[in-house]
Amino acid sequence: MKKRHQKLQYVNILLMLKFKKKMVEPRISVVILNYNGLQFLEPCLKSLLGSTYRGFEVILVDNGSKDGSVEYLEKNFSKEPRLKIIPLGKNHGFAMGNNIGYKYTNPNSEFIFFLNNDTEVENDCLEKIILKMEKDATIGAAQPKIRSMTDRKKIDAVGGIVDYYGRTWHRGFSEYDYGQYDSVSETFYAQGAAIIVRRNVIEKIGLFDPVYFIYYEETDLCWRIWLAGYKVAVIPEAVVYHYGGGVMTQKDPQKKYLMFFRLRRNHITTMLKNYSLPNIFKYTLPFLAMMLVTAIKWSLSEERVKARAYYSAFLWVFSHIGLIVRRRRFIQKIRKISDEELMSKMKRPTS
């Protein structure tokens, strides 16, 4: 009888320890933004829900899709307890759509993982990300290694590179993955296709700038994260596969115009908000001059759509300078490091 009682006590202690471990286990809120991406939803969600790490929820925000995405989700995933479906009714863009998704996350989750709909995660991806971020509290945001969905041996991005003029590149894009970037631990910015951010960092510095709609939102956010004294990391042992360009086209003249307009508007705004005043004069203004020269050349060629987009970007920035200045003041107030320190992580421009 005594042995049986001792055995029960031992079992109860194990259960208590297991329960306690479960209670302190960090939780992840995965925010997936969908816009007419019906064909991507099933593989994306199935890969995620099959993760070895179980302490997560999924907030799927639908940005006004017209392809039956919401109906499909309600029919096929309504019984999944970890999934919340948030239909917005209209397209709010990448920045605002993800910001709205964040508002629906569990307030107790410690990490927010913004994941594109045209992705699939390896089953241990979340586990490896959490393991890395738990070990280093100075990591404010991170990304896994992102490989191409169409050729899974090729790299889509192992972090992002920014030069002094604010121009961006995907590190390793289209290279075959031979492990050449497996020692990379930091990056200037994490790719928006799969970026995880600490909740307490978001609470301090804010999230994506809603004005951006699409493009440069993750560059702007990560620039802010670095300025606030945190790091942006790459976790190459965690892997996500990404189609890229799955819901975007440049063939239509109006879409082409909007793409170049938003790209350069957000590019200029990002530099104006985040650079110190001396570097605005040193790098932002010269880049504006280069843009103007390019736009004039395009005006005299068959690239008039792109020229018009550049002129519109100039006009938008000048007409919204008050808004930019207000946001700049906030960013400069949270600044913990100098531009010189941060620019050591940037690329020196060659042209």
C-alpha positions in Angstrom: 0.0 0.0 0.0 2.8 2.3 1.0 4.7 1.6 -2.3 1.5 2.3 -4.3 1.0 5.6 -2.5 4.6 6.6 -3.2 4.2 5.6 -6.8 1.0 7.8 -7.1 2.9 10.7 -5.5 5.7 10.3 -8.0 3.2 10.3 -10.9 1.5 13.4 -9.5 4.8 15.2 -9.2 5.7 14.3 -12.8 2.3 15.6 -14.0 2.7 18.8 -12.0 6.2 19.4 -13.5 4.8 18.7 -17.0 1.9 21.1 -16.4 4.2 23.7 -15.0 6.5 23.4 -18.0 3.6 23.7 -20.3 2.4 26.8 -18.5 5.7 28.7 -18.9 6.3 27.5 -22.4 6.4 30.6 -24.7 3.5 30.8 -27.1 3.6 32.0 -30.7 0.9 33.9 -32.5 1.2 33.2 -36.3 -0.4 35.9 -38.4 -1.1 34.9 -42.0 -2.3 37.5 -44.4 -4.3 36.3 -47.4 -5.4 38.1 -50.5 -6.8 36.0 -53.3 -4.4 33.2 -52.4 -6.9 30.3 -52.3 -4.4 27.9 -54.0 -1.8 28.5 -51.2 -4.0 28.1 -48.1 -4.2 24.3 -47.7 -0.5 23.6 -48.1 0.5 26.6 -45.9 -1.9 25.7 -43.1 -1.3 22.0 -43.2 2.5 22.5 -42.9 2.0 24.9 -40.0 -0.5 22.8 -38.1 1.8 19.8 -38.5 4.6 21.5 -36.5 6.4 19.7 -33.8 6.0 22.8 -31.6 2.4 22.9 -30.4 2.2 26.1 -28.4 0.9 28.4 -31.1 -2.2 29.9 -32.6 -2.9 31.0 -36.1 -4.6 34.3 -37.0 -5.6 34.2 -40.7 -6.5 37.6 -41.9 -8.3 37.7 -45.3 -7.8 41.0 -47.1 -11.1 41.1 -49.0 -10.4 38.1 -51.3 -12.8 37.5 -54.2 -11.6 33.9 -54.9 -13.6 32.0 -52.3 -10.8 31.9 -49.7 -13.0 32.7 -46.7 -15.6 30.2 -47.8 -12.9 27.5 -48.2 -11.5 28.3 -44.8 -14.8 28.1 -43.1 -15.7 24.9 -44.7 -12.4 23.1 -44.2 -10.8 24.6 -41.1 -13.6 25.9 -38.9 -13.1 23.0 -36.4 -9.4 23.7 -36.0 -9.2 25.2 -32.4 -5.9 27.0 -33.1 -7.2 28.9 -36.1 -9.0 32.2 -36.1 -10.3 33.5 -39.4 -10.6 37.3 -39.7 -12.4 38.4 -42.9 -11.8 42.2 -43.5 -14.0 42.7 -46.5 -11.5 44.9 -48.4 -7.8 44.9 -49.1 -6.0 46.9 -46.4 -2.5 46.1 -47.8 0.3 44.1 -46.2 1.2 46.6 -43.4 -2.3 47.4 -42.1 -3.6 43.9 -42.7 -0.9 42.4 -40.5 -1.3 45.2 -37.9 -5.0 44.3 -37.7 -4.1 40.6 -37.3 -1.8 41.5 -34.5 -4.8 43.0 -32.6 -6.5 39.6 -32.6 -3.5 37.7 -31.2 -3.6 36.2 -27.7 -2.2 38.9 -25.4 -0.1 36.3 -23.5 1.8 35.1 -26.6 5.4 36.3 -26.5 6.3 36.0 -30.2 4.4 37.2 -33.3 5.3 35.3 -36.4 4.1 37.1 -39.6 4.0 34.5 -42.3 3.0 34.9 -46.0 0.2 32.7 -47.3 2.4 31.4 -50.2 4.7 29.6 -47.8 5.2 26.2 -46.2 7.2 25.6 -43.0 9.3 22.6 -42.1 7.8 20.8 -39.2 10.6 21.8 -36.7 10.7 25.4 -37.9 8.8 27.0 -35.0 10.7 24.9 -32.5 14.1 26.0 -33.8 13.1 29.7 -33.9 11.9 29.6 -30.3 14.9 27.8 -29.1 17.2 30.5 -30.6 15.2 33.4 -29.4 14.8 32.1 -25.9 18.6 31.9 -25.6 19.2 35.5 -26.6 16.8 38.2 -25.3 18.6 40.9 -27.3 17.0 39.4 -30.5 14.1 41.7 -31.3 13.2 40.0 -34.6 14.3 37.1 -36.7 13.7 35.1 -39.8 14.3 31.5 -40.8 16.2 30.5 -43.9 13.8 31.0 -46.8 14.1 28.7 -49.7 12.3 28.8 -53.1 9.1 26.7 -53.3 9.7 26.0 -57.0 13.3 24.7 -56.5 13.7 23.7 -52.9 17.5 23.6 -53.2 17.6 27.3 -54.0 17.6 30.2 -51.6 15.0 32.8 -51.6 16.5 34.9 -48.8 18.8 34.5 -45.8 18.1 38.0 -44.5 18.2 41.3 -46.2 21.0 43.7 -47.1 20.6 47.5 -47.2 23.0 50.0 -48.6 23.6 53.6 -47.4 21.0 54.8 -50.0 18.4 52.5 -48.5 18.3 50.1 -51.4 17.6 46.5 -50.5 18.6 43.0 -51.6 17.8 39.5 -50.6 20.9 37.8 -49.3 21.6 34.6 -51.3 18.7 35.1 -53.7 18.5 32.3 -56.3 21.7 30.7 -55.1 21.8 27.0 -54.6 22.0 26.2 -50.9 25.3 24.5 -50.0 25.2 25.7 -46.4 27.2 28.9 -47.4 25.0 31.1 -45.2 24.5 28.7 -42.3 27.0 30.7 -40.1 25.0 33.9 -40.7 23.6 35.1 -37.4 22.5 38.7 -38.0 20.9 40.7 -40.8 19.9 44.3 -41.3 16.3 43.3 -42.0 14.2 40.1 -41.9 12.1 39.2 -44.9 8.4 40.0 -44.5 7.5 36.6 -45.9 8.5 35.0 -42.6 9.4 37.4 -39.8 9.0 36.8 -36.1 9.0 39.7 -33.6 8.9 39.8 -29.8 5.6 41.2 -28.5 7.4 43.4 -25.9 9.5 44.9 -28.8 6.3 45.7 -30.7 4.8 47.3 -27.6 7.8 49.6 -27.4 8.4 50.6 -31.0 5.2 49.9 -32.8 4.6 47.6 -35.8 4.4 48.1 -39.5 3.8 51.7 -40.8 0.1 51.5 -42.1 0.8 54.2 -44.7 3.1 51.8 -46.6 0.4 49.4 -47.8 3.1 47.2 -49.3 6.9 47.3 -49.8 9.6 48.3 -47.4 7.5 47.7 -44.3 9.8 45.1 -42.9 12.9 47.2 -43.7 11.4 50.1 -41.8 10.4 47.9 -38.9 13.8 46.3 -38.6 15.6 49.6 -38.9 13.6 50.8 -35.9 14.3 47.5 -34.0 18.1 48.1 -34.5 17.8 51.7 -33.4 16.0 50.7 -30.3 19.0 48.6 -29.2 17.8 45.1 -30.3 19.2 42.7 -32.9 17.6 41.2 -36.0 18.7 37.6 -36.4 18.8 34.9 -39.1 18.1 31.4 -37.9 19.3 29.2 -40.8 18.5 25.9 -39.1 14.8 26.8 -39.3 13.5 26.6 -42.9 10.5 28.1 -44.7 9.7 27.6 -48.4 8.3 30.5 -50.3 6.8 31.0 -53.8 7.3 34.7 -54.0 5.3 36.9 -56.4 2.5 34.4 -56.1 -0.2 37.2 -55.9 1.6 40.1 -57.6 1.9 41.0 -61.3 3.6 43.9 -63.1 2.2 43.4 -66.6 -0.8 45.7 -66.1 0.3 49.4 -66.5 -1.7 50.5 -63.5 -0.3 47.8 -61.3 3.2 48.6 -62.5 2.6 52.2 -61.7 1.4 51.4 -58.2 4.3 49.1 -57.6 6.9 51.6 -58.4 5.1 54.4 -56.7 4.7 52.5 -53.4 8.3 51.1 -53.6 9.9 54.5 -53.9 7.5 56.4 -51.7 8.2 53.9 -48.9 11.9 53.8 -49.6 12.2 57.6 -49.3 10.0 57.7 -46.2 12.0 55.0 -44.5 15.2 56.9 -44.8 13.6 60.2 -43.7 12.2 58.6 -40.6 15.2 56.6 -39.5 18.4 58.3 -40.5 20.0 61.0 -38.3 19.8 64.5 -39.7 23.4 64.6 -41.0 22.9 61.3 -42.9 19.6 62.6 -44.5 21.8 65.3 -46.1 24.6 62.9 -46.9 22.6 60.0 -48.3 18.8 60.7 -48.6 19.0 64.0 -50.5 21.6 62.7 -53.0 19.4 59.6 -53.6 16.4 61.9 -54.3 18.6 63.6 -56.9 19.5 60.3 -58.5 15.8 59.3 -58.6 14.9 62.6 -60.3 17.6 62.1 -63.0 16.3 58.6 -63.6 12.7 59.8 -63.8 13.6 62.5 -66.3 15.4 59.9 -68.5 12.4 57.5 -68.3 10.1 60.4 -69.3 12.0 60.6 -72.6 11.8 56.8 -73.2 9.1 54.1 -73.2 9.3 53.9 -69.4 6.8 56.8 -68.8 4.8 54.7 -66.4 7.7 54.3 -64.1 8.6 58.0 -64.5 5.1 59.0 -63.5 5.3 56.7 -60.5 8.6 58.4 -59.3 7.1 61.9 -59.7 4.0 60.8 -57.7 6.3 59.4 -55.0 8.1 62.8 -54.7 4.8 64.6 -54.5 3.4 62.3 -51.9 6.5 62.7 -49.7 6.5 66.5 -49.9 2.7 66.7 -49.2 3.0 64.4 -46.2 6.1 65.8 -44.7 4.3 66.7 -41.5 3.3 63.1 -40.9 6.8 61.9 -41.7 8.3 64.4 -39.2 5.9 63.2 -36.4 6.9 59.6 -36.9 10.5 60.5 -37.2 10.4 62.3 -33.8 9.0 59.1 -32.2 11.7 56.9 -33.8 14.6 59.3 -32.8 13.2 59.4 -29.3 13.6 55.6 -28.9 17.0 55.5 -30.5 19.7 53.7 -28.5 22.5 53.4 -31.1 24.2 55.8 -33.5 23.9 55.7 -37.3 27.6 54.9 -37.4 27.2 51.8 -35.4 24.2 50.6 -37.4 25.8 51.5 -40.8 28.6 49.0 -40.1 25.9 46.4 -40.8 24.9 48.1 -44.1 26.5 47.9 -47.5 28.6 50.7 -48.9 27.1 51.8 -52.2 29.1 51.2 -55.4 27.0 53.5 -57.5 
